[in-house]
Amino acid sequence: MAPMSKEEIEKMLKNYAPQTVEYDPDVDGGEEHKIRDELLDEKAQLKDIITNLKQQHRGDRKVRR
C-alpha cells in the first residue's frame, strides 16, 4: 500500500464523526478482574492462617535466618 498524501487523508476524514464507544461486559470480559480480586483475597487469608499455624507449631523457638 502506497503512502497517502495529506490531501488524500483529509479527503478521507472529511466526513468522519467520532462515536462514543459503549462498554460491553460480554466483549470486554467484565468479570475477570473480580475473579482475580477474589483469588488474591483468598490467598491473603490462607497466608495469614498458615503464618499463625506455623507460629503456634514453633512455640518459643526462634527462627534464625
Biopython code that builds the backbone (N, CA, C, O; Angstrom):
import numpy as np
from Bio.PDB.StructureBuilder import StructureBuilder

atoms = [
    (1, "MET", "N", (0.851, -1.180, 0.000)),
    (1, "MET", "CA", (0.000, 0.000, 0.000)),
    (1, "MET", "C", (0.897, 1.243, 0.000)),
    (1, "MET", "O", (1.782, 1.389, 0.842)),
    (2, "ALA", "N", (0.649, 2.112, -0.945)),
    (2, "ALA", "CA", (1.463, 3.317, -1.087)),
    (2, "ALA", "C", (1.078, 4.327, -0.011)),
    (2, "ALA", "O", (-0.078, 4.380, 0.410)),
    (3, "PRO", "N", (2.042, 5.126, 0.433)),
    (3, "PRO", "CA", (1.712, 6.144, 1.437)),
    (3, "PRO", "C", (0.740, 7.171, 0.864)),
    (3, "PRO", "O", (0.810, 7.548, -0.305)),
    (4, "MET", "N", (-0.163, 7.605, 1.728)),
    (4, "MET", "CA", (-1.193, 8.558, 1.286)),
    (4, "MET", "C", (-0.703, 9.987, 1.511)),
    (4, "MET", "O", (0.023, 10.272, 2.463)),
    (5, "SER", "N", (-1.110, 10.855, 0.630)),
    (5, "SER", "CA", (-0.735, 12.259, 0.774)),
    (5, "SER", "C", (-1.653, 12.915, 1.806)),
    (5, "SER", "O", (-2.687, 12.362, 2.181)),
    (6, "LYS", "N", (-1.267, 14.067, 2.239)),
    (6, "LYS", "CA", (-2.037, 14.783, 3.242)),
    (6, "LYS", "C", (-3.430, 15.121, 2.715)),
    (6, "LYS", "O", (-4.405, 15.070, 3.465)),
    (7, "GLU", "N", (-3.528, 15.464, 1.432)),
    (7, "GLU", "CA", (-4.824, 15.810, 0.837)),
    (7, "GLU", "C", (-5.747, 14.587, 0.807)),
    (7, "GLU", "O", (-6.943, 14.700, 1.075)),
    (8, "GLU", "N", (-5.184, 13.422, 0.481)),
    (8, "GLU", "CA", (-5.998, 12.204, 0.439)),
    (8, "GLU", "C", (-6.520, 11.850, 1.831)),
    (8, "GLU", "O", (-7.669, 11.437, 1.988)),
    (9, "ILE", "N", (-5.675, 12.013, 2.818)),
    (9, "ILE", "CA", (-6.097, 11.720, 4.190)),
    (9, "ILE", "C", (-7.186, 12.689, 4.628)),
    (9, "ILE", "O", (-8.176, 12.274, 5.231)),
    (10, "GLU", "N", (-7.016, 13.976, 4.333)),
    (10, "GLU", "CA", (-8.029, 14.966, 4.695)),
    (10, "GLU", "C", (-9.345, 14.685, 3.985)),
    (10, "GLU", "O", (-10.413, 14.862, 4.571)),
    (11, "LYS", "N", (-9.281, 14.249, 2.728)),
    (11, "LYS", "CA", (-10.487, 13.921, 1.964)),
    (11, "LYS", "C", (-11.198, 12.720, 2.592)),
    (11, "LYS", "O", (-12.424, 12.703, 2.693)),
    (12, "MET", "N", (-10.415, 11.708, 3.018)),
    (12, "MET", "CA", (-10.990, 10.525, 3.630)),
    (12, "MET", "C", (-11.662, 10.842, 4.963)),
    (12, "MET", "O", (-12.720, 10.298, 5.280)),
    (13, "LEU", "N", (-11.036, 11.727, 5.741)),
    (13, "LEU", "CA", (-11.538, 12.027, 7.083)),
    (13, "LEU", "C", (-12.481, 13.223, 7.120)),
    (13, "LEU", "O", (-12.860, 13.685, 8.196)),
    (14, "LYS", "N", (-12.858, 13.722, 5.954)),
    (14, "LYS", "CA", (-13.704, 14.922, 5.875)),
    (14, "LYS", "C", (-15.038, 14.715, 6.581)),
    (14, "LYS", "O", (-15.484, 15.592, 7.321)),
    (15, "ASN", "N", (-15.675, 13.580, 6.367)),
    (15, "ASN", "CA", (-16.999, 13.326, 6.936)),
    (15, "ASN", "C", (-16.945, 12.441, 8.189)),
    (15, "ASN", "O", (-17.963, 11.893, 8.613)),
    (16, "TYR", "N", (-15.763, 12.309, 8.770)),
    (16, "TYR", "CA", (-15.608, 11.452, 9.945)),
    (16, "TYR", "C", (-16.266, 12.090, 11.162)),
    (16, "TYR", "O", (-16.018, 13.253, 11.482)),
    (17, "ALA", "N", (-17.100, 11.317, 11.828)),
    (17, "ALA", "CA", (-17.730, 11.765, 13.069)),
    (17, "ALA", "C", (-17.432, 10.725, 14.143)),
    (17, "ALA", "O", (-17.891, 9.587, 14.032)),
    (18, "PRO", "N", (-16.681, 11.081, 15.175)),
    (18, "PRO", "CA", (-16.355, 10.110, 16.217)),
    (18, "PRO", "C", (-17.605, 9.645, 16.955)),
    (18, "PRO", "O", (-18.535, 10.421, 17.176)),
    (19, "GLN", "N", (-17.614, 8.381, 17.328)),
    (19, "GLN", "CA", (-18.748, 7.816, 18.045)),
    (19, "GLN", "C", (-18.313, 7.409, 19.433)),
    (19, "GLN", "O", (-17.157, 7.049, 19.655)),
    (20, "THR", "N", (-19.246, 7.468, 20.365)),
    (20, "THR", "CA", (-18.972, 7.035, 21.721)),
    (20, "THR", "C", (-18.960, 5.516, 21.755)),
    (20, "THR", "O", (-19.870, 4.867, 21.239)),
    (21, "VAL", "N", (-17.930, 4.957, 22.361)),
    (21, "VAL", "CA", (-17.810, 3.510, 22.469)),
    (21, "VAL", "C", (-18.466, 3.073, 23.773)),
    (21, "VAL", "O", (-18.117, 3.560, 24.849)),
    (22, "GLU", "N", (-19.409, 2.160, 23.667)),
    (22, "GLU", "CA", (-20.116, 1.666, 24.844)),
    (22, "GLU", "C", (-19.366, 0.492, 25.452)),
    (22, "GLU", "O", (-18.764, -0.307, 24.735)),
    (23, "TYR", "N", (-19.403, 0.389, 26.767)),
    (23, "TYR", "CA", (-18.781, -0.724, 27.475)),
    (23, "TYR", "C", (-19.707, -1.925, 27.404)),
    (23, "TYR", "O", (-20.880, -1.834, 27.768)),
    (24, "ASP", "N", (-19.187, -3.042, 26.940)),
    (24, "ASP", "CA", (-19.956, -4.277, 26.853)),
    (24, "ASP", "C", (-19.218, -5.359, 27.642)),
    (24, "ASP", "O", (-18.172, -5.832, 27.200)),
    (25, "PRO", "N", (-19.749, -5.758, 28.805)),
    (25, "PRO", "CA", (-19.038, -6.729, 29.632)),
    (25, "PRO", "C", (-18.826, -8.072, 28.940)),
    (25, "PRO", "O", (-17.849, -8.762, 29.229)),
    (26, "ASP", "N", (-19.723, -8.457, 28.030)),
    (26, "ASP", "CA", (-19.555, -9.723, 27.321)),
    (26, "ASP", "C", (-18.315, -9.690, 26.423)),
    (26, "ASP", "O", (-17.581, -10.673, 26.324)),
    (27, "VAL", "N", (-18.100, -8.566, 25.785)),
    (27, "VAL", "CA", (-16.967, -8.419, 24.875)),
    (27, "VAL", "C", (-15.688, -8.089, 25.649)),
    (27, "VAL", "O", (-14.618, -8.612, 25.338)),
    (28, "ASP", "N", (-15.805, -7.219, 26.658)),
    (28, "ASP", "CA", (-14.632, -6.706, 27.367)),
    (28, "ASP", "C", (-14.194, -7.573, 28.539)),
    (28, "ASP", "O", (-13.200, -7.248, 29.189)),
    (29, "GLY", "N", (-14.893, -8.660, 28.832)),
    (29, "GLY", "CA", (-14.506, -9.531, 29.941)),
    (29, "GLY", "C", (-14.699, -8.864, 31.275)),
    (29, "GLY", "O", (-13.745, -8.726, 32.042)),
    (30, "GLY", "N", (-15.908, -8.447, 31.570)),
    (30, "GLY", "CA", (-16.204, -7.664, 32.764)),
    (30, "GLY", "C", (-16.026, -8.370, 34.084)),
    (30, "GLY", "O", (-15.885, -7.700, 35.107)),
    (31, "GLU", "N", (-16.026, -9.681, 34.117)),
    (31, "GLU", "CA", (-15.946, -10.406, 35.380)),
    (31, "GLU", "C", (-14.530, -10.860, 35.716)),
    (31, "GLU", "O", (-14.286, -11.287, 36.844)),
    (32, "GLU", "N", (-13.602, -10.784, 34.788)),
    (32, "GLU", "CA", (-12.271, -11.332, 35.007)),
    (32, "GLU", "C", (-11.540, -10.655, 36.156)),
    (32, "GLU", "O", (-10.866, -11.326, 36.937)),
    (33, "HIS", "N", (-11.663, -9.330, 36.273)),
    (33, "HIS", "CA", (-10.963, -8.639, 37.352)),
    (33, "HIS", "C", (-11.538, -9.016, 38.708)),
    (33, "HIS", "O", (-10.811, -9.030, 39.701)),
    (34, "LYS", "N", (-12.835, -9.321, 38.766)),
    (34, "LYS", "CA", (-13.448, -9.723, 40.034)),
    (34, "LYS", "C", (-12.928, -11.086, 40.466)),
    (34, "LYS", "O", (-12.662, -11.305, 41.647)),
    (35, "ILE", "N", (-12.782, -11.998, 39.520)),
    (35, "ILE", "CA", (-12.277, -13.332, 39.836)),
    (35, "ILE", "C", (-10.863, -13.219, 40.388)),
    (35, "ILE", "O", (-10.526, -13.873, 41.375)),
    (36, "ARG", "N", (-10.042, -12.401, 39.763)),
    (36, "ARG", "CA", (-8.657, -12.225, 40.213)),
    (36, "ARG", "C", (-8.627, -11.630, 41.613)),
    (36, "ARG", "O", (-7.860, -12.085, 42.461)),
    (37, "ASP", "N", (-9.458, -10.612, 41.868)),
    (37, "ASP", "CA", (-9.503, -9.997, 43.189)),
    (37, "ASP", "C", (-9.931, -11.000, 44.253)),
    (37, "ASP", "O", (-9.383, -11.008, 45.355)),
    (38, "GLU", "N", (-10.907, -11.844, 43.930)),
    (38, "GLU", "CA", (-11.356, -12.863, 44.879)),
    (38, "GLU", "C", (-10.236, -13.846, 45.185)),
    (38, "GLU", "O", (-10.047, -14.226, 46.340)),
    (39, "LEU", "N", (-9.496, -14.261, 44.169)),
    (39, "LEU", "CA", (-8.392, -15.190, 44.379)),
    (39, "LEU", "C", (-7.283, -14.562, 45.219)),
    (39, "LEU", "O", (-6.702, -15.231, 46.074)),
    (40, "LEU", "N", (-6.984, -13.290, 44.986)),
    (40, "LEU", "CA", (-5.956, -12.616, 45.769)),
    (40, "LEU", "C", (-6.380, -12.466, 47.224)),
    (40, "LEU", "O", (-5.557, -12.605, 48.129)),
    (41, "ASP", "N", (-7.669, -12.180, 47.456)),
    (41, "ASP", "CA", (-8.173, -12.086, 48.824)),
    (41, "ASP", "C", (-8.076, -13.435, 49.527)),
    (41, "ASP", "O", (-7.664, -13.508, 50.685)),
    (42, "GLU", "N", (-8.454, -14.500, 48.826)),
    (42, "GLU", "CA", (-8.382, -15.837, 49.407)),
    (42, "GLU", "C", (-6.931, -16.211, 49.712)),
    (42, "GLU", "O", (-6.647, -16.827, 50.739)),
    (43, "LYS", "N", (-6.027, -15.839, 48.826)),
    (43, "LYS", "CA", (-4.597, -16.115, 49.032)),
    (43, "LYS", "C", (-4.091, -15.411, 50.284)),
    (43, "LYS", "O", (-3.348, -15.999, 51.069)),
    (44, "ALA", "N", (-4.488, -14.161, 50.476)),
    (44, "ALA", "CA", (-4.056, -13.405, 51.650)),
    (44, "ALA", "C", (-4.597, -14.041, 52.929)),
    (44, "ALA", "O", (-3.882, -14.122, 53.928)),
    (45, "GLN", "N", (-5.853, -14.491, 52.909)),
    (45, "GLN", "CA", (-6.439, -15.142, 54.078)),
    (45, "GLN", "C", (-5.710, -16.443, 54.396)),
    (45, "GLN", "O", (-5.398, -16.712, 55.556)),
    (46, "LEU", "N", (-5.438, -17.245, 53.380)),
    (46, "LEU", "CA", (-4.741, -18.513, 53.593)),
    (46, "LEU", "C", (-3.316, -18.283, 54.100)),
    (46, "LEU", "O", (-2.814, -19.041, 54.930)),
    (47, "LYS", "N", (-2.680, -17.240, 53.596)),
    (47, "LYS", "CA", (-1.327, -16.924, 54.044)),
    (47, "LYS", "C", (-1.328, -16.579, 55.531)),
    (47, "LYS", "O", (-0.445, -17.011, 56.272)),
    (48, "ASP", "N", (-2.326, -15.793, 55.969)),
    (48, "ASP", "CA", (-2.430, -15.453, 57.387)),
    (48, "ASP", "C", (-2.665, -16.692, 58.237)),
    (48, "ASP", "O", (-2.073, -16.833, 59.307)),
    (49, "ILE", "N", (-3.521, -17.587, 57.769)),
    (49, "ILE", "CA", (-3.808, -18.816, 58.507)),
    (49, "ILE", "C", (-2.547, -19.664, 58.637)),
    (49, "ILE", "O", (-2.250, -20.163, 59.722)),
    (50, "ILE", "N", (-1.808, -19.834, 57.556)),
    (50, "ILE", "CA", (-0.589, -20.632, 57.574)),
    (50, "ILE", "C", (0.458, -20.003, 58.492)),
    (50, "ILE", "O", (1.143, -20.714, 59.227)),
    (51, "THR", "N", (0.585, -18.690, 58.454)),
    (51, "THR", "CA", (1.542, -17.996, 59.311)),
    (51, "THR", "C", (1.210, -18.237, 60.779)),
    (51, "THR", "O", (2.098, -18.521, 61.583)),
    (52, "ASN", "N", (-0.073, -18.122, 61.125)),
    (52, "ASN", "CA", (-0.492, -18.357, 62.505)),
    (52, "ASN", "C", (-0.232, -19.796, 62.921)),
    (52, "ASN", "O", (0.231, -20.037, 64.036)),
    (53, "LEU", "N", (-0.519, -20.755, 62.052)),
    (53, "LEU", "CA", (-0.281, -22.161, 62.374)),
    (53, "LEU", "C", (1.212, -22.438, 62.573)),
    (53, "LEU", "O", (1.586, -23.193, 63.470)),
    (54, "LYS", "N", (2.050, -21.841, 61.756)),
    (54, "LYS", "CA", (3.497, -22.025, 61.901)),
    (54, "LYS", "C", (3.988, -21.438, 63.225)),
    (54, "LYS", "O", (4.839, -22.028, 63.891)),
    (55, "GLN", "N", (3.447, -20.272, 63.608)),
    (55, "GLN", "CA", (3.843, -19.658, 64.875)),
    (55, "GLN", "C", (3.418, -20.533, 66.044)),
    (55, "GLN", "O", (4.175, -20.688, 67.002)),
    (56, "GLN", "N", (2.225, -21.105, 65.984)),
    (56, "GLN", "CA", (1.750, -21.986, 67.048)),
    (56, "GLN", "C", (2.614, -23.239, 67.126)),
    (56, "GLN", "O", (2.965, -23.683, 68.219)),
    (57, "HIS", "N", (2.953, -23.800, 65.996)),
    (57, "HIS", "CA", (3.755, -25.010, 65.968)),
    (57, "HIS", "C", (5.180, -24.757, 66.470)),
    (57, "HIS", "O", (5.776, -25.607, 67.131)),
    (58, "ARG", "N", (5.708, -23.591, 66.151)),
    (58, "ARG", "CA", (7.065, -23.238, 66.527)),
    (58, "ARG", "C", (7.166, -23.018, 68.037)),
    (58, "ARG", "O", (8.180, -23.362, 68.645)),
    (59, "GLY", "N", (6.147, -22.461, 68.632)),
    (59, "GLY", "CA", (6.165, -22.227, 70.080)),
    (59, "GLY", "C", (7.154, -21.140, 70.440)),
    (59, "GLY", "O", (7.124, -20.051, 69.867)),
    (60, "ASP", "N", (8.038, -21.435, 71.396)),
    (60, "ASP", "CA", (9.005, -20.441, 71.892)),
    (60, "ASP", "C", (10.312, -20.465, 71.108)),
    (60, "ASP", "O", (11.174, -19.614, 71.330)),
    (61, "ARG", "N", (10.475, -21.409, 70.208)),
    (61, "ARG", "CA", (11.717, -21.478, 69.431)),
    (61, "ARG", "C", (11.846, -20.239, 68.543)),
    (61, "ARG", "O", (10.847, -19.710, 68.056)),
    (62, "LYS", "N", (13.053, -19.793, 68.343)),
    (62, "LYS", "CA", (13.301, -18.641, 67.488)),
    (62, "LYS", "C", (13.673, -19.113, 66.091)),
    (62, "LYS", "O", (14.281, -20.169, 65.912)),
    (63, "VAL", "N", (13.302, -18.326, 65.130)),
    (63, "VAL", "CA", (13.651, -18.623, 63.747)),
    (63, "VAL", "C", (14.889, -17.814, 63.395)),
    (63, "VAL", "O", (14.908, -16.590, 63.524)),
    (64, "ARG", "N", (15.937, -18.529, 62.940)),
    (64, "ARG", "CA", (17.170, -17.852, 62.556)),
    (64, "ARG", "C", (17.286, -17.886, 61.047)),
    (64, "ARG", "O", (17.117, -18.927, 60.413)),
    (65, "ARG", "N", (17.571, -16.746, 60.498)),
    (65, "ARG", "CA", (17.684, -16.667, 59.033)),
    (65, "ARG", "C", (19.026, -16.155, 58.652)),
    (65, "ARG", "O", (19.319, -16.016, 57.464)),
]
sb = StructureBuilder()
sb.init_structure("model")
sb.init_model(0)
sb.init_chain("A")
sb.init_seg("    ")
for serial, (resi, resn, name, xyz) in enumerate(atoms, 1):
    if name == "N":
        sb.init_residue(resn, " ", resi, " ")
    sb.init_atom(name, np.array(xyz, "f"), 0.0, 1.0, " ", f" {name:<3s}", serial, name[0])
structure = sb.get_structure()
